[in-house]
Amino acid sequence: MGRSAGPTRVLVVIGSESGTTTGIIRGIVSKWDKKLDGKTKSYVIEQTSRPSTDVASLMDKCDVLIVATSSYGEGDPPDNLERFFNALHAAAKGVDGAPPTQILSGLQHAVLGNGSSVYDTFQNCPRLLDKWIGECGSRRMAKRAELDETHDSNDPVEKQADYLRWADEMFGLIQALPSPDEKELFFPDAAAVGEA
Ligand SMILES: Cc1cc2nc3c(=O)[nH]c(=O)nc-3n(C[C@H](O)[C@H](O)[C@H](O)COP(=O)(O)O)c2cc1C
């Protein structure tokens, strides 16, 4: 459970219907690799659009969970993330009389939201996932990014301030994570980033 010996394991869960969010997060990950400029990577990244619905198993798969997702319908998750979304809701809130659980305690996470502010339910899916993952005990590493495709139709997404802030902040935070041996010293003093 939790951090293993070796590089930080980053799991990127992608929720996307028409591929926009997939392109955005893949672009960020590839920029992180380029930024290293040949230096040794302190992390390994796995990307998936079919995450397990066994929420507790996330603890075995990664040290850092990144969720990049859009919203559809009335703030619903993209189709590929629906089961993951429901499983996290159940874990955070408890269902059928079962108490809520803190099964992600020891994990760290961050969310990149993609959406359109023409909808009343702007960023609903990323906002809820960020909240529920935190309620399951994970520590929020960075304030969620909220990209708005109506921001400026002539402006590529990379020019949005929140995109740049999130991508740079997350790169620095992942690089700066302590070695597994230092974990016990690291967590007690580290304050989680609060919900905005
Ligand atoms: C039918 C429809 C419903 C949508 N509903 C929402 C919504 O509730 N909230 C939001 O922020 N964006 C909403 N969007 C905008 C999408 O999230 C946005 O187009 C996004 O870039 C799609 O990314 P994807 O291709 O990765 O799924 C909606 C788009 C469509 C076409």
The ligand as a Gaussian input file, in Angstrom:
#p B3LYP/6-31G(d) Opt

LIG

0 1
 C      -23.670000      18.007000     -24.858000
 C      -22.550000      18.661000     -24.101000
 C      -22.682000      18.864000     -22.749000
 C      -21.668000      19.503000     -22.020000
 N      -21.828000      19.721000     -20.668000
 C      -20.854000      20.367000     -19.992000
 C      -21.030000      20.634000     -18.592000
 O      -22.024000      20.289000     -17.979000
 N      -20.028000      21.289000     -17.945000
 C      -18.886000      21.699000     -18.588000
 O      -18.027000      22.306000     -17.949000
 N      -18.700000      21.466000     -19.914000
 C      -19.638000      20.802000     -20.621000
 N      -19.473000      20.547000     -21.952000
 C      -18.249000      20.994000     -22.610000
 C      -17.204000      19.873000     -22.744000
 O      -16.782000      19.427000     -21.486000
 C      -16.037000      20.451000     -23.530000
 O      -16.461000      20.568000     -24.883000
 C      -14.767000      19.657000     -23.457000
 O      -13.741000      20.322000     -24.157000
 C      -14.922000      18.271000     -24.017000
 O      -13.722000      17.583000     -23.779000
 P      -13.532000      16.067000     -24.234000
 O      -13.470000      16.027000     -25.710000
 O      -12.220000      15.681000     -23.629000
 O      -14.640000      15.273000     -23.657000
 C      -20.480000      19.912000     -22.682000
 C      -20.347000      19.675000     -24.048000
 C      -21.359000      19.053000     -24.759000
 C      -21.182000      18.823000     -26.243000

